[in-house]
Amino acid sequence: MNSGGLPPGTLGAAALFWGVQAGVMPWAIPAAAALEAPRLFKKRWALGREDFNRLSDLCAALFGVMVVFLYATREAPEAILTIFRFAPFTLLPLVFGQLYSERGRVDLSAFFLFLRRAAERDGLNWEIDLGPVFLAQMLLGAASGNRQDAYFMAGSAALIAAALWSARPARIGPARWLGGWCAATLLGLSVLGAMRFARARLYGSLLEWSLAKMGPRVDPSRTNTAIGKIGRIQNSDAIALRVFPGRKDGVVPPLLRDALYDIYASEKWFASRPDFARLDASEPIGTWRLAGVEPSGEIVVAKPMENGSGILSLPYGSARIAGLPAEAVERSRFGVVRVTGGPGLATVRVGVAPDLAEEAPPSEADLRLPDEEADALARIAGEWGLRGVAAEAAVDALLARFESDFRYSVYREGRVPDRPLEDFLTLRKRGHCEYFASAAALLLRASGIPARYATGFAVRERGRFEPGFVVRGRHAHAWTRAFVNGRWRTVDATPASWWGVENQRRSGLRPLWDAFSWLRYRWSSWRWRPVEEKRGIPAWVWVLAGVAGFIVWRNFRDWRPRSAGVLPSAQKTPPQGLDSELFAVEAAFAARGLGRRPDESLNAWCRRRGGDEGSQDWRRAGSLHERLRFDPRGLAGAERAELSAAAARLLRETSVSH
């Protein structure tokens, strides 16, 4: 048994340490037992290069399936941490192959296809021991956990000490070894500390991803705008929700509303009396009536909900929602719908009645202007011809002015103005949707038209993998609701060019991230499907399992490892290949001062001599000797004769040159 010359129990202790730190003890305990069992049982398998190639392919398949599954079911930062946490499991087949094989080592060519071809062509061996490698991997797995305290540092230092002591050359005394251990421990702990820092950053990124996936945080009572802020407005490219037509030839609305506000002050919008009324559940389970009218159309909205709670993104005219099992569903006087105790992914069927009046009628708050900008807003409304005309004409004039004289921009430079909205309307004339929606609402109020500020999402981008639409974080939008001709209507004052500007900010890796996002969505859809639909496993899970199963079957369908019997003791049976004629060749050269270096194997010495002498016999003899010594299958008869002949020629050359 070979575990890198590590002291007995080191790998088992490392497995238990990893289990405690990473929280995987139920799996780490049997792994530790299996890692130490070879010390108790002498039976071994005669595993050759091809066998280790198969085991390496199995490890690669396990790692690939793990990566795909984690990226499909978790956000990227969490998936990265989980990969580190469970990575030791994917290397276990190769480690077990080494520990339970007669050979006791693994050829490096098992990890790389180009080395496999070179090994088959030239018969070369690059044998390594996975014991220290696996120990390092378990330490990294332990570092991905949350329990990085004094016990973690002490355990890591002890395991590093065990590995270094076993590798200590005889000429290195305890004092020098102690210095080396201190240096190695500091280096190792620095690496683990860097992982701890990276983990903290990844958790921060995970929070950002989660927020991006949920879309902007919606507070139905207030919203902070970026009006007046310097720099670039950053919005995520992550998919926040998905929208599907209710039937194949159906359509989806261009906007989904999150919240509505009616009071503006200090670059913030507030909702007066943001009270919610609890709705009564209807039949079937998960159905909630928002109005007493029958819908004439239907769409499907799939939106992740943090801890099963949040604001639903709904179209105007929503009369009924179905497919939403939840503890409570509430509705405000502005038509905002809030969910509590629902699923992690709310996939709701929304019945839409386009003529439904779902918002509270106008109030005094819908005409109120901020004191510090009231005069400027009244003056600008007059200059633009918005006052003293019909409400519909004022809206048309407002939209025409914004489209012709203003530009959409997500970047602002220079100093922060005292009155950012007045500065936007008179000087800069560029801004993002919050500028346009706020200015439109206040200018309409200055013209005597009740108006409110709305937030939500624009729905325009078709999905790559589904017959619907995807809505990203950067598709978050703001617009105005104006009371015109006795009803509330949408007034989107942002220039139409805004969509093209936002699309220029997309990531070049977006197709790849969209694929992972779609896999996560499919997984979440299956996980959070209604109870009555929980029958069986989704097709994509079977496909993934089938691909993994095929890889395993293809590599192991004809695998029949030969038992090497009980491992004999060194005193009873000498190591194989000691009758190699190459030993005599090396001895002859050593007598002339041209022998091996202390750290050089016979094969490496032959390759060096072959480079010096320009003879192919050297390289071929070294390769055959290596296989004779360390390959359990040894050499075929013809190859054994070839080694003898090559060694004889080299001896004759030595005699002649001497």
C-alpha positions in Angstrom: 0.0 0.0 0.0 1.3 3.4 -0.9 -0.1 6.7 0.2 2.8 8.9 -0.7 4.8 7.7 2.2 2.4 9.4 4.5 2.3 8.2 8.1 -0.4 5.6 8.9 -3.7 7.2 9.5 -2.9 10.5 7.8 -5.4 10.2 4.9 -8.1 8.9 7.2 -7.5 11.7 9.7 -7.5 14.3 6.8 -10.9 12.8 5.5 -12.4 13.2 9.0 -11.0 16.7 9.3 -12.5 17.6 5.9 -15.8 16.1 7.0 -15.9 18.2 10.2 -14.9 21.5 8.5 -17.0 21.1 5.4 -20.0 19.6 7.1 -19.8 16.3 5.1 -19.3 13.8 8.0 -21.9 11.3 6.8 -19.7 10.8 3.7 -16.3 11.4 5.2 -16.5 8.6 7.7 -16.9 5.8 5.2 -14.3 7.5 3.0 -11.8 7.6 5.9 -12.4 3.9 6.7 -11.9 2.9 3.0 -8.7 5.0 2.8 -7.2 3.2 5.8 -8.5 -0.3 5.1 -5.6 -1.2 2.8 -3.3 -1.2 5.8 -5.4 -4.0 7.3 -6.1 -6.1 4.2 -3.3 -7.5 2.0 -5.3 -8.4 -1.1 -4.4 -6.3 -4.1 -5.5 -5.9 -7.8 -3.1 -6.0 -10.7 -4.1 -2.7 -12.2 -2.2 -1.5 -15.3 -2.0 1.7 -17.3 -5.3 1.1 -19.1 -7.1 0.4 -15.8 -5.9 3.7 -14.4 -7.0 5.5 -17.6 -10.5 4.1 -17.0 -10.5 5.3 -13.4 -9.3 8.7 -14.5 -12.1 9.0 -17.0 -14.6 8.0 -14.3 -13.2 10.8 -12.1 -13.5 13.3 -14.9 -17.1 12.2 -15.6 -18.0 12.6 -12.0 -16.4 16.0 -11.8 -18.2 17.1 -15.0 -21.6 15.9 -13.8 -21.1 17.6 -10.5 -20.1 20.9 -12.1 -23.1 20.9 -14.5 -25.5 19.9 -11.8 -24.3 22.5 -9.4 -24.3 25.3 -12.0 -27.8 24.2 -13.0 -29.2 24.2 -9.5 -27.3 27.0 -7.7 -26.0 30.4 -8.4 -22.4 30.6 -9.7 -20.6 31.8 -6.5 -22.4 29.1 -4.4 -21.6 26.5 -7.1 -17.9 27.3 -7.0 -17.8 26.9 -3.2 -19.7 23.7 -3.4 -17.3 22.3 -6.1 -14.4 22.9 -3.7 -16.3 21.3 -0.9 -17.2 18.1 -2.7 -14.2 17.8 -5.1 -12.4 15.2 -3.0 -15.2 12.8 -3.8 -14.5 13.0 -7.5 -10.9 11.9 -7.0 -11.7 9.0 -4.8 -11.9 6.3 -7.5 -8.3 7.0 -8.6 -7.1 7.2 -5.0 -8.7 3.9 -4.2 -7.2 2.4 -7.4 -3.8 3.4 -6.2 -4.3 2.2 -2.6 -5.7 -1.2 -3.6 -3.4 -1.9 -6.6 -0.2 -3.9 -6.5 1.5 -1.1 -8.3 0.8 1.5 -5.6 1.2 4.5 -7.8 -0.6 6.2 -10.7 0.9 7.0 -14.1 0.6 10.8 -14.8 -0.5 9.9 -18.4 -3.9 8.8 -16.9 -4.8 12.5 -16.5 -3.9 13.8 -20.0 -4.8 12.3 -23.4 -1.6 13.6 -25.1 0.5 11.9 -22.4 -1.4 8.7 -23.0 -0.5 8.7 -26.6 3.1 9.4 -25.8 3.2 6.6 -23.2 1.7 4.1 -25.7 4.1 5.2 -28.4 7.3 5.4 -26.5 6.5 3.1 -23.5 7.3 5.9 -21.0 6.2 6.0 -17.4 5.6 9.1 -15.3 4.4 7.5 -12.1 3.3 9.8 -9.2 1.7 9.2 -5.9 -1.8 10.7 -5.3 -1.5 10.6 -1.5 -0.1 14.1 -1.0 -2.3 15.4 -3.8 -5.4 14.0 -2.3 -4.3 15.4 1.1 -4.0 18.9 -0.4 -7.4 18.5 -2.0 -9.1 17.6 1.3 -7.5 20.6 2.9 -8.9 22.8 0.2 -12.3 21.2 0.7 -12.0 21.8 4.4 -11.2 25.5 3.7 -14.4 25.9 1.8 -16.4 25.3 5.0 -17.5 27.9 7.5 -15.6 26.6 10.6 -12.2 28.3 10.1 -11.2 28.8 13.7 -8.2 27.8 15.8 -9.1 24.2 15.5 -9.0 24.5 11.7 -5.6 26.1 11.8 -4.2 23.5 14.2 -5.6 20.6 12.2 -4.2 22.0 9.0 -0.8 22.5 10.5 -0.7 19.0 11.9 -1.6 17.4 8.6 1.0 19.5 6.8 3.6 18.4 9.4 2.7 14.7 8.8 3.1 15.1 5.1 6.4 16.9 5.4 7.9 14.5 8.0 7.2 11.5 5.7 9.0 13.3 2.8 12.0 14.4 4.9 15.3 13.3 3.3 17.6 11.4 5.7 20.2 14.2 5.5 17.8 16.8 6.8 17.9 17.1 10.6 15.0 17.8 12.9 16.0 21.5 13.3 16.1 22.1 9.5 12.9 20.2 9.1 11.2 22.3 11.7 12.2 25.4 9.9 10.9 24.0 6.6 7.7 23.0 8.3 7.1 26.5 9.7 7.7 28.0 6.2 5.4 25.4 4.6 2.7 25.8 7.2 2.8 29.6 6.8 2.5 29.2 3.1 -0.2 26.7 3.4 -2.2 28.7 5.9 -1.7 31.8 3.6 -3.3 29.8 0.8 -6.1 28.7 3.0 -6.5 32.2 4.3 -6.8 33.4 0.7 -9.5 30.8 0.1 -11.3 32.2 3.2 -11.1 35.7 1.8 -12.2 34.4 -1.6 -15.1 32.6 0.0 -16.2 35.8 1.7 -16.0 37.6 -1.6 -17.9 34.7 -3.3 -20.6 34.9 -0.6 -20.9 38.6 -1.3 -21.2 37.9 -5.0 -23.7 35.2 -4.2 -25.8 37.8 -2.5 -25.5 40.2 -5.4 -26.5 37.4 -7.8 -29.4 36.5 -5.7 -30.6 40.1 -5.6 -30.1 40.3 -9.3 -32.0 37.1 -9.9 -34.8 38.4 -7.7 -34.7 41.7 -9.5 -34.5 45.1 -7.8 -35.6 45.0 -4.1 -39.1 46.2 -4.1 -40.4 48.2 -1.1 -44.0 49.1 -1.8 -43.9 52.0 0.6 -40.8 53.8 -0.9 -38.1 53.6 -3.5 -34.7 55.4 -3.7 -33.9 56.6 -7.2 -30.4 57.3 -8.7 -31.4 60.8 -9.7 -28.5 63.1 -9.2 -25.9 60.4 -8.6 -22.5 60.5 -10.3 -21.1 57.6 -12.2 -22.5 54.7 -14.2 -25.8 53.0 -13.2 -25.0 49.3 -13.0 -27.7 46.7 -13.6 -27.3 43.0 -13.8 -27.4 40.9 -16.9 -28.9 38.0 -14.9 -32.4 36.8 -15.7 -34.8 38.0 -13.1 -38.0 36.4 -14.4 -39.6 34.7 -17.3 -42.9 35.5 -19.1 -44.9 33.1 -21.3 -48.1 33.7 -23.3 -51.1 31.7 -21.9 -51.6 30.0 -25.3 -49.5 29.4 -28.3 -50.7 32.4 -30.3 -51.1 34.6 -27.3 -49.3 37.9 -26.5 -47.5 39.2 -23.5 -47.8 42.8 -22.2 -44.8 45.1 -22.7 -44.6 46.1 -19.0 -44.9 44.2 -15.7 -45.6 46.4 -12.7 -43.9 45.9 -9.3 -44.9 49.0 -7.3 -46.6 52.4 -7.5 -45.8 55.7 -5.6 -47.5 59.0 -5.3 -45.2 61.3 -3.2 -41.9 62.7 -4.4 -39.3 64.2 -2.0 -35.5 64.5 -2.0 -35.0 62.2 -5.1 -37.2 59.5 -3.5 -40.7 58.3 -4.2 -43.1 57.2 -1.4 -46.5 55.6 -1.3 -49.1 57.3 0.9 -51.1 54.9 2.9 -49.2 51.8 1.7 -51.7 49.4 3.4 -52.4 45.9 2.1 -55.6 44.0 2.3 -55.5 40.2 2.6 -57.1 38.3 -0.2 -59.3 35.2 0.3 -58.1 32.0 -1.4 -60.3 30.4 -4.1 -60.6 27.0 -5.6 -58.7 25.3 -6.9 -55.8 25.5 -4.4 -53.4 28.3 -5.3 -56.0 30.6 -6.9 -56.5 34.2 -5.8 -59.1 36.6 -7.2 -57.9 40.2 -7.5 -61.1 41.5 -9.0 -64.7 40.4 -9.5 -64.4 40.2 -13.3 -63.6 37.3 -15.6 -60.2 37.6 -17.4 -60.2 37.6 -21.2 -56.5 36.6 -21.6 -53.8 34.8 -19.6 -50.0 34.9 -19.3 -47.5 32.9 -17.2 -45.0 34.7 -15.0 -42.1 32.8 -13.3 -40.3 34.8 -10.7 -37.9 33.6 -7.9 -39.1 34.7 -4.5 -36.6 35.2 -1.7 -37.7 32.8 1.2 -41.0 32.4 -0.6 -42.0 36.0 -0.1 -42.0 39.2 -2.2 -43.8 41.4 -4.6 -45.3 39.8 -7.8 -44.5 41.4 -11.1 -47.9 41.6 -12.8 -49.4 43.2 -15.9 -52.0 45.9 -15.6 -55.5 44.5 -15.5 -54.6 41.4 -13.5 -57.9 39.9 -12.3 -56.8 36.5 -11.1 -53.7 34.6 -10.3 -53.5 30.8 -10.2 -50.8 28.2 -9.4 -49.6 30.1 -6.3 -49.8 28.0 -3.0 -49.0 30.5 -0.3 -49.7 31.4 3.3 -51.0 34.8 2.4 -51.5 37.0 -0.7 -52.2 40.7 -0.1 -53.1 43.6 -2.4 -52.6 47.4 -1.9 -54.9 50.1 -3.1 -52.5 50.7 -6.0 -52.9 47.1 -7.2 -49.5 45.9 -5.9 -49.6 42.2 -4.9 -47.5 40.8 -2.1 -46.9 37.1 -1.3 -45.9 35.6 2.0 -45.0 31.9 2.6 -45.0 30.9 -1.1 -42.7 28.8 -3.2 -39.1 29.7 -4.0 -40.1 30.0 -7.6 -43.5 31.5 -8.1 -44.8 30.3 -11.5 -48.3 31.9 -11.7 -50.9 32.0 -14.3 -52.2 35.5 -14.5 -55.7 36.2 -15.9 -55.8 39.6 -17.5 -58.8 41.9 -18.1 -57.5 44.9 -20.1 -60.2 47.3 -19.1 -60.0 46.5 -15.4 -59.8 49.6 -13.1 -57.5 48.2 -10.4 -55.9 51.4 -8.9 -57.3 53.8 -6.4 -58.8 57.0 -7.9 -56.8 60.2 -7.8 -56.2 62.0 -4.6 -54.6 65.3 -3.5 -51.2 63.5 -3.3 -51.3 62.8 -7.1 -51.0 66.6 -7.8 -48.5 67.5 -5.1 -45.1 69.0 -6.3 -41.9 69.2 -4.3 -41.6 72.7 -2.8 -38.0 73.3 -3.9 -38.8 72.5 -7.6 -42.4 73.5 -7.9 -41.8 76.9 -9.5 -39.3 75.4 -12.1 -41.7 72.6 -12.9 -44.6 75.0 -13.5 -42.4 77.2 -15.7 -41.2 74.3 -17.8 -44.7 72.9 -18.2 -45.8 76.3 -19.5 -42.8 76.5 -21.9 -43.6 73.1 -23.3 -47.2 73.9 -23.9 -48.6 71.4 -21.4 -50.8 73.8 -19.4 -54.3 74.9 -20.5 -54.8 72.0 -23.0 -56.6 68.7 -22.9 -55.0 66.0 -20.8 -54.4 63.8 -23.8 -52.8 66.6 -25.8 -50.6 67.4 -22.9 -49.4 63.8 -22.6 -48.7 63.7 -26.4 -46.7 67.0 -26.2 -44.7 65.7 -23.3 -43.8 62.5 -25.0 -42.8 64.3 -28.2 -40.5 66.7 -26.4 -38.7 63.9 -24.5 -38.3 61.8 -27.6 -36.9 64.7 -29.7 -34.8 66.7 -27.3 -33.5 64.2 -24.7 -31.2 61.2 -24.8 -31.1 58.1 -22.7 -27.9 57.6 -20.7 -26.7 55.5 -17.7 -23.7 57.6 -17.0 -23.4 61.0 -15.4 -20.2 63.0 -14.7 -19.4 66.3 -13.1 -20.7 67.7 -9.8 -24.0 66.8 -8.2 -26.5 69.7 -8.9 -28.6 71.2 -6.1 -31.8 70.5 -8.1 -31.1 67.5 -10.3 -34.5 67.3 -11.9 -34.4 71.0 -13.0 -30.8 70.4 -14.2 -32.0 67.3 -16.2 -34.9 69.2 -17.8 -33.0 72.4 -18.7 -29.3 71.7 -19.1 -28.2 68.0 -19.3 -31.2 66.6 -21.1 -29.8 63.1 -20.7 -30.6 60.5 -18.0 -31.9 57.1 -17.3 -35.5 56.0 -16.9 -35.9 57.2 -13.3 -35.2 60.8 -14.6 -37.8 60.5 -17.4 -40.5 58.9 -15.3 -40.1 61.3 -12.3 -39.9 64.3 -14.6 -43.0 63.2 -16.6 -45.0 62.6 -13.4 -44.2 66.0 -11.9 -44.6 67.9 -15.2 -48.1 66.4 -15.7 -48.9 67.3 -12.1 -47.7 70.9 -12.8 -50.2 70.8 -15.7 -53.1 69.8 -13.5 -53.1 66.1 -14.5 -52.9 63.5 -11.6 -49.9 61.3 -12.1 -47.9 58.5 -10.2 -44.5 56.9 -10.5 -44.4 53.2 -11.4 -41.6 50.6 -11.3 -41.3 47.2 -12.8 -39.8 45.5 -15.9 -40.0 45.8 -19.7 -40.7 42.6 -21.5 -39.1 42.5 -24.9 -36.4 39.9 -25.2 -37.4 36.4 -26.4 -35.9 33.5 -24.7 -33.2 31.3 -26.2 -34.5 28.0 -24.8 -38.2 28.5 -24.2 -41.2 29.9 -26.2 -41.5 33.0 -24.1 -39.6 36.0 -22.9 -36.7 36.5 -20.4 -36.5 39.6 -18.3 -33.1 40.6 -17.0 -32.0 42.9 -14.1 -31.1 45.6 -16.6 -34.6 45.5 -18.0 -35.9 47.1 -14.8 -37.8 50.1 -15.8 -39.7 53.1 -14.5 -42.6 55.0 -16.1 -45.6 57.2 -15.2 -49.3 56.5 -14.7 -51.5 59.5 -15.6 -55.2 60.0 -15.0 -56.5 60.8 -18.5 -60.2 60.9 -19.6 -61.4 59.3 -16.4 -58.9 56.3 -16.2 -55.3 55.6 -15.4 -53.0 55.1 -18.4 -49.3 54.3 -18.9 -47.1 57.1 -20.0 -43.5 55.9 -20.8 -41.5 59.0 -21.3 -38.1 57.3 -21.7 -36.9 57.6 -25.3 -37.2 54.4 -27.3 -33.5 54.3 -27.8 -33.1 53.1 -24.1 -33.5 49.4 -25.1 -30.6 49.6 -27.6 -28.4 51.3 -25.1 -29.1 48.6 -22.5 -28.5 45.8 -25.0 -25.0 47.2 -25.7 -24.1 46.4 -22.1 -24.7 42.7 -22.4 -21.9 40.3 -21.5 -20.1 38.3 -24.2 -20.7 35.2 -22.1 -24.4 35.8 -21.9 -25.4 32.7 -24.0 -23.4 30.5 -21.6 -24.9 32.1 -18.5 -28.3 31.9 -20.0 -27.9 28.1 -20.5 -27.0 27.6 -16.9 -29.8 30.0 -15.9 -32.3 27.9 -17.9 -31.1 24.7 -16.3 -31.5 26.3 -12.8 -35.0 27.4 -13.9 -35.9 23.9 -15.0 -34.7 22.5 -11.8 -36.5 25.1 -9.7 -39.7 24.5 -11.7 -39.5 20.8 -10.9 -38.6 21.4 -7.3 -41.4 24.0 -6.6 -44.1 22.4 -8.8 -47.5 22.0 -7.2 -48.0 18.9 -5.1 -50.5 17.4 -7.5 -47.9 17.6 -10.2 -45.1 15.9 -8.3 -45.0 12.7 -10.2 -41.6 11.5 -11.3 -38.4 13.2 -12.3 -38.0 15.7 -15.1 -36.6 14.6 -18.4 -33.4 16.7 -18.2 -32.4 14.9 -15.0 -32.8 11.6 -16.7 -30.7 12.9 -19.7 -27.9 14.0 -17.3 -28.0 10.7 -15.5 -28.1 8.8 -18.8 -25.0 10.6 -20.1 -23.1 9.9 -16.9 -24.2 6.3 -16.9 -23.2 5.9 -20.6 -19.7 7.3 -19.8 -19.3 4.8 -16.9 -20.6 1.9 -18.9 -18.4 2.7 -21.9 -15.3 2.8 -19.8 -16.0 -0.3 -17.6 -18.2 -2.6 -19.8 -15.3 -5.0 -20.5 -13.2 -4.2 -17.4 -12.0 -7.3 -15.6 -9.2 -6.3 -13.1 -7.0 -9.2 -12.3 -6.5 -10.0 -8.6 -2.9 -10.0 -7.6 -3.7 -12.2 -4.6 -2.4 -11.5 -1.2 0.3 -8.9 -1.1 3.5 -10.8 -0.3 6.1 -9.5 2.1 9.4 -8.1 0.7 11.4 -10.8 2.3 9.7 -13.7 0.4 9.6 -12.3 -3.1 12.1 -9.9 -4.6 10.8 -7.0 -6.7 10.3 -7.8 -10.3 12.7 -6.8 -13.0 15.9 -7.1 -11.0 17.3 -9.3 -13.8 17.2 -6.5 -16.2 20.4 -6.3 -18.3 20.3 -2.5 -18.1 21.8 -2.7 -14.5 25.0 -4.1 -16.0 25.1 -1.3 -18.6 24.7 1.3 -15.9 27.4 -0.3 -13.7 29.8 -0.3 -16.6 29.3 3.4 -17.2 29.4 4.1 -13.5 32.9 2.6 -13.4 33.9 5.3 -15.9 32.3 8.1 -13.8 29.3 8.3 -16.2 26.6 6.6 -14.1 23.4 7.8 -12.7 22.9 10.9 -10.5 21.6 10.1 -7.0 18.2 11.5 -7.8 18.0 9.9 -11.3 16.0 6.8 -12.3 17.5 4.4 -14.8 14.9 5.4 -17.4 15.8 9.1 -16.9 19.5 8.3 -17.1 18.9 6.4 -20.4 17.0 9.4 -21.9 19.9 11.7 -20.9 22.5 9.3 -22.3 20.4 9.0 -25.5 20.4 12.7 -25.9 24.2 12.8 -25.5 25.0 9.9 -27.7 22.2 10.3 -30.2 21.3 6.6 -30.0 17.8 5.3 -30.1 18.9 2.2 -28.2 19.2 4.3 -25.0 15.6 5.6 -25.0 14.2 2.2 -26.1 16.1 0.3 -23.5 15.2 2.7 -20.7 11.5 2.5 -21.6 11.5 -1.3 -21.7 13.4 -1.5 -18.5 10.9 0.8 -16.8 8.0 -1.4 -17.9 9.9 -4.6 -16.8 10.4 -3.1 -13.4 7.1 -1.5 -12.6 4.3 -2.7 -15.0 2.5 -5.7 -13.3 2.1 -7.2 -16.7 5.9 -7.0 -17.4 7.2 -7.4 -20.9 6.1 -9.8 -23.7 8.7 -12.3 -24.9 9.7 -10.3 -27.9 10.1 -7.1 -25.9 12.2 -8.9 -23.3 14.5 -10.2 -26.0 14.6 -6.6 -27.5 15.8 -5.3 -24.1 18.5 -7.9 -23.9 19.7 -7.2 -27.4 19.7 -3.4 -26.8 21.6 -3.8 -23.6 24.2 -6.0 -25.3 24.8 -3.4 -28.0 25.2 -0.7 -25.4 27.7 -2.8 -23.5 29.7 -3.4 -26.7 29.7 0.3 -27.4 31.1 0.8 -23.9 33.8 -1.7 -24.5 34.8 -0.2 -27.8 34.8 3.4 -26.5 36.8 2.3 -23.4 
